[in-house]
Amino acid sequence: MVIQGDALNSLLSVPDQSVQLTFTSPPYYNARDYSTYPSYEFYLDSLCEVFREVHRVTAEGRFLVVNTSPVIVPRAGRQHESHRFAIPFDLHPRLTAMGWKFIDDIIWKKPAGAAKPRNSGFVVHRQPLTYKANAVTEYVMVYRKQSHRLIDWNLRQYPLDVREDSRVPDGFEATNVWDIDPAHDSVHSAVFPESLCERVIRYYSMIGDLVLDPFAGSGTLGAAAVGLSRDFLLLEINEEYVSRIISRLGLVARAIHLGDWRPHGHDHD
Ligand SMILES: C[S@@+](CC[C@H](N)C(=O)[O-])C[C@H]1O[C@@H](n2cnc3c(N)ncnc32)[C@H](O)[C@@H]1O
């Protein structure tokens, strides 16, 4: 299902503990045309309101995976400095404080050619102190909704055939550095590679689960979910991107009455 609207408003209508996995890449802080926030604190607070609702709708012991990276807000002119914001590090303590238990820090590594050059001045003058690394990585931070129950308890909620069918096939990534090429889309400027979504879905959900992306963009998570026999719930504020999701996933646009909507789940006792 796809819902057009503000993520927080849409989430308010989603029942408690109805989602098994969230994977999302939130809007960048003022680094793209679709995000303009009055301050960095306001930006972090807005994201946290959404992640608090995601916590409520997530089933006990299930996962939230967040893709972010530091962003640069360009300088206003030659007399000014650009500003780099360490979003993953600033978000992390806020997420753990609201009940998300830290599980893993995965590094998504892109090829060197994918980086936006930051060191052109340094390359010419080689002056110490002016060095800047070209960023080829993003963070994929993994959290679990706090629970006194072990993961085994989560697995035992599923019938044996679902557990068997959900087994991760050979060739899985054993380290926390994932080499994946970036993806491009004709409509959206910052999309997930489908293979990144596939890994996250395979490693952190079971067949038949409901996966959520509250900042869905072009809907890559939904496309990957369909291929892996999971249900999806995509929230996106931008009408053009919602149209892209609908055409990409071959969905039929229709009025949605959330009051009538009940996602199925396996984790309820
Ligand atoms: C980094 S993009 C996500 C791209 C997505 N992972 C994909 O594969 O296409 C973040 C998205 O969040 C959306 N967004 C920003 N604020 C939002 C809000 N309050 N509620 C819902 N979506 C929002 C933006 O329109 C943008 O498409």
The ligand as a MOL file (V3000), in Angstrom:
LIG
                    3D

  0  0  0     0  0            999 V3000
M  V30 BEGIN CTAB
M  V30 COUNTS 27 29 0 0 0
M  V30 BEGIN ATOM
M  V30 1 C 16.2050 10.2640 0.4920 0
M  V30 2 S 14.6120 10.2880 -0.2010 0 CHG=1
M  V30 3 C 14.1600 8.5700 -0.1760 0
M  V30 4 C 14.4440 7.8550 -1.4760 0
M  V30 5 C 14.0210 6.4020 -1.4600 0
M  V30 6 N 14.8460 5.6220 -0.5400 0
M  V30 7 C 14.0630 5.7700 -2.8640 0
M  V30 8 O 14.6220 4.6900 -3.0330 0
M  V30 9 O 13.5450 6.3860 -3.7850 0 CHG=-1
M  V30 10 C 13.6160 10.9750 1.0790 0
M  V30 11 C 12.1580 11.1810 0.6840 0
M  V30 12 O 11.4360 11.6610 1.8130 0
M  V30 13 C 10.3680 12.4630 1.3170 0
M  V30 14 N 9.8550 13.2650 2.4420 0
M  V30 15 C 10.3780 14.4010 2.9640 0
M  V30 16 N 9.6500 14.8250 4.0170 0
M  V30 17 C 8.6300 13.9230 4.1710 0
M  V30 18 C 7.5480 13.8050 5.0850 0
M  V30 19 N 7.3690 14.7080 6.0660 0
M  V30 20 N 6.7090 12.7620 4.9690 0
M  V30 21 C 6.8770 11.8430 3.9800 0
M  V30 22 N 7.8850 11.9060 3.0640 0
M  V30 23 C 8.7550 12.9270 3.1580 0
M  V30 24 C 11.0000 13.2550 0.1880 0
M  V30 25 O 10.0050 13.7410 -0.7180 0
M  V30 26 C 11.9280 12.2080 -0.4330 0
M  V30 27 O 11.3190 11.5680 -1.5290 0
M  V30 END ATOM
M  V30 BEGIN BOND
M  V30 1 1 1 2
M  V30 2 1 2 3
M  V30 3 1 2 10
M  V30 4 1 3 4
M  V30 5 1 4 5
M  V30 6 1 5 6
M  V30 7 1 5 7
M  V30 8 2 7 8
M  V30 9 1 7 9
M  V30 10 1 10 11
M  V30 11 1 11 12
M  V30 12 1 11 26
M  V30 13 1 12 13
M  V30 14 1 13 14
M  V30 15 1 13 24
M  V30 16 1 14 15
M  V30 17 1 14 23
M  V30 18 2 15 16
M  V30 19 1 16 17
M  V30 20 1 17 18
M  V30 21 2 17 23
M  V30 22 1 18 19
M  V30 23 2 18 20
M  V30 24 1 20 21
M  V30 25 2 21 22
M  V30 26 1 22 23
M  V30 27 1 24 25
M  V30 28 1 24 26
M  V30 29 1 26 27
M  V30 END BOND
M  V30 END CTAB
M  END
